[in-house]
Amino acid sequence: MTRSTHALEVRDISKTYTTVRAVERLSFEVHKGEIFGLLGPNGAGKTTSIRMILDIIKPDAGQISVLGGTMTEATKSRIGYLPEERGLYEDMTLLDTLLFLGQLKDLTRQTARARAETYLHEVELWDARDLKIKALSRGMNQKAQFVAATMHEPDLIIVDEPFSGLDPVNTRIIKNLLYRMCDRGAAIMMSTHQMHQVEEMCQRILLIDHGSRVLYGPLDEIRWQFASNAVEVDLRGELDQVPGVERLVSRNGGYRLLLQDGVQPEQLLKTLVNMPEITVERFERVETSLDEIFVRVVGRKVTNEEGTA
Amino acid sequence: MRKIWLIATTTYRRRIRSGTFLFLTFGLPVLMVIAGAIPFIRAWGGDLPAVGYVDQTGRLAPVTQVPIEDATLTLSAYADTGAAQTAFQRGEIAGYLVIPDDYFQGQPAAFYAEEEPGGKLEEALTAFMRRAMLPDEPAWTLDRLANPSEVTYVARDSGEEIAEGPAVAVRFATPLVLALVFAIAVLTGASQMGSAIVREKDQRSMEMIITSLAPRELVAGKVLGMTLLSLTQLGVWAVGGGIAIGLALSSAVDVQTLSIPWETPMWALLLGVPGYFLYAVLASGLGVMAGDSQQAQQLAGILGLLGLAPLWFMGLLINALNGPLAVGLTMFPLTGPMIGLVRMALVEVPTWQLITSLAILVASLIGSIWLVARIFRAAMLMYGQALRPQQLLQALLEA
């Protein structure tokens, strides 16, 4: 018998609020030891999906397997969750807050204290341990929440916008902690709008829109899939409109051209070479950024909907 | 259970440190003790001062020493008020009593002094008058005259005896006081649950906490923590009130003669504790449904009014304390504890009624915890929004 490599398996889950279909037949998996990106525009159904995974709300249909089974009270102690709606008890000190939340995750008081000390040193908040939460700055608060969500060293970590409000130094601290937890074997599901962070950190992604899966799989494959649609060219002359090009952006003395669906770079090269008013000096296929993929996929849907409305 | 206790103790520790709580909890008993101590201090007052008297009736026997309990009053007789006033002005006496010539026709005596005499001096002056009017009577006659109609009331069925005076008052007042304590506990403690839950929602901490434990554990922990807080407050008030009442009574009543039948506190506990929890759980449910603290307070106010329902019907109840309305309100879980205790003060309440009331109360409590946990799951993440009726219905059907 082989042990499942999935920390999380979601099968065909759906959720409707009164008349709004928030999530529709959504399926995906998160593997142990990977950082998985959950992406989507605002209102796409990401938070609803997370809340269903965490058993905060019940799906109308579908199955969710967390850490090898259905969610139980014991499973909750193996999950770390940093919600988008953040908040800690403002009248408690930082250390007391961590002791309280650590014990809620089944740590003993002694272990919770030891872990709090270790993590607070790591995120450079040890000196603030006796400050009340309301006295912490936004960035400090953000780091405190992160420690609270992960100090029990869970097997599945779900973080929603973990870097919001953090400067580059603190972002690096949190990122390193996430890498270390991943190396330890924890599965990390990260929901964020910061695409460069996803590109840097995630092995696989799920992009949802209007509650449905739009893109899903290894990030490299998705980028390769979208890569052929963009080229960079340096040329003499001016470009205005080019047949087969969906979007044209001038940059660094050259152009980045986003091709229409079905148009191959070779075809574009022929078109450009045959244009008498320009001379092509450099022609290069570029890897499309996740940001562009996001805008293309989600933006296209929005455009389509606007067109049919 | 460990997580329930953790939520309870954390709630308790956070709230007990708040300035408002500390002021309310300790400020009130300090005021009560000060108020209760005033007559005690005045009565205690140490040795009795020397006083004078002027007998204008000419019919009182000369008395210069009056022993009472642990002190003796020394008196000097003066021929007229002028002589007494001179002695008073010289500081030889602390005051003087003038017994007018028509005293035996019903006129009162007058005591002149810088300030009102304390209870102890008043008692000594009364003893002086008895001795001066009846110089030849033995001491026991005078003692009897001090308390001429002492009666012990005996219950024919049980044979139980109650001495008259404060003992009777204490016996009948105890259930009423306990009913009042219950009402205060509900209004100050249980009804605050709603606001506590709204504050929790306002701080956006719910989502993180609820992924660590079941909603029912969070509700139970919050209710338990707030109850411990309320008990602490009531305990401090009870100690303060007890000291105040003790001080106030100690100069006038022999506390050892007071007794309370055991059934009263037993039923107060049996009905009061689940009754309190029922209010706390329902108030927390209203807090979950409310959009903000103000709305939670308003909803809790309506709940509090239900709790005080016995007062609305008091006119009807008082004439038929074993009638259908009284029995019905005893069975209704929100009014049962209070109406049960009020009836116990005034009539013999059949035990089967109290047992039935308790059973209904406990069943209602279990049902309300189940109900509130369901609502909780649906509404806890609706920051700043009230739960709409159709959402409430969906939550109850779904969970």
Interface residues (C-beta under 8 A of the other chain):
Chain A: T18 R51 L54 D55 I56 I57 K58 E73 K76 S77 I79 Y81 L82 P83 E85 R86 G87 L88 Y89 E90 D91 M92 F100 L101 Q103 L104 K105 Q145 A148 A149
Chain B: K3 L6 T10 R14 R17 S18 Q203 R204 S205 M206 E207 M208 I209 I210 T211 S212 L213 A214 R377 A378 L381 Y383 Q390 Q391 E398 A399
